[in-house]
C-alpha cells in the first residue's frame, strides 16, 4: 500500500459538497467499516445509509478502497492533531500525555 497522501483524496466534486453532507457520507462509511470487514462492506449499504444515489458515490470516490483510504487519512490527521495538542498541554508530563492519548 502506498503512503497515504494526496493520491487518496476524494474527487473534487466531494469537496464541493457542503460540509454536513461530506460528514454524513464519511460517517455512513465509518459505520459500515467499523462493523464489517473491508470485504464485507458494500457500496450499496454505504450509499443507502448516506442517502445518496450510487452514481453520486462514484462522482466523489473512485471506489470503496479510495473511500477507505480517505477515512484512514482523516483518522491519521485527527490523531496527529490530538497528539500535538496533548504535548502542548502536558509539556513536562510525558506519561500523562500518553495516558490521554490512549483514553481518546
N, C-alpha and C positions, 0 to 999 in steps of 0.2 A: 504494500500500500504506500502510495506517495505521502509525503509530508502534507498535512492539512494546511492549505493556504488559499490563495485567490482562485486556484483551479477548481475549488469546490464551492464556490459561491453560487447561489441560485441565479437564474437568468434575470436580466434587468427588469422584466415585467413584474417579478416578485417584489422588487424594491419600489415599484411604482404604486403598489397597494398601500392602503392606509395601514398604519402600524397595528391597529387592532386586528385587522384581517390577517396580516402576517403572523401575529402571535396566535391567532385561532388555528391557523394551519399547522404551525410548529407544535402547538400544544396537542393537537389531534395526533400528530405523528409521534410525539414523545409518548403519549398514552399507549399507542399501539406498540412501539418498540420496547416500552417498559414491561409490557405484559406478555409479549411473544418473542420468539427467536426471530432473528433477521429474516430467515427463510419463510417463516410462518406469516409475517406481516404482508398484507395485501394492499396495494394501492387503492383498490375499491373500498376497503374499510377506512383508510385514511380520508379519502375524499368524502365518503358518507359522513364520517364524524365531523369533518371540517365544513360540511355542507357546501361543497364546491363541485362544479362539473369535472368529470375525469379529464376532459380536454384541457381545462384550466391548469390542472396539475402539471401537464406537460408544457404549458406556457411558462411555468415557474421553475420546473426542475427537469433535468434530462431523464432521470429515472429514480427508482427507490434508493439506489446507492448514493446518488447525488444528494438527495434529501437527508439521508442518514449521515453522510459526511458533514453536511452543513450543521446538523444538530450537534455533532461531536465538536465542531469548531466553536459553536455558541457556548457549549459547556466548558470547553477549554478556556475561552476568553473570560467567562464568568468566574471560574475558579482562579485564574491568574489575577483578576481584579480583586477577588476576595483575599487572596494571599498577600498581595501588595498592601491592601488596606489594613490587614491584620498585622503585618510587620510594622507599619507606621504606628498602629495603636499600641503595640507592645514592643517598643524598641529594645528594651532590655530583658524582656521575659520570653526568651526563645521557646521554652516548653509550653508556656501559656498560649503562644501563637499556634503551635501545633495542636493543642487541645481544641482551640476554637475552630481550626480548620477541619478536624475530624468530626466535630459536632455538626458542622454545616454539611 
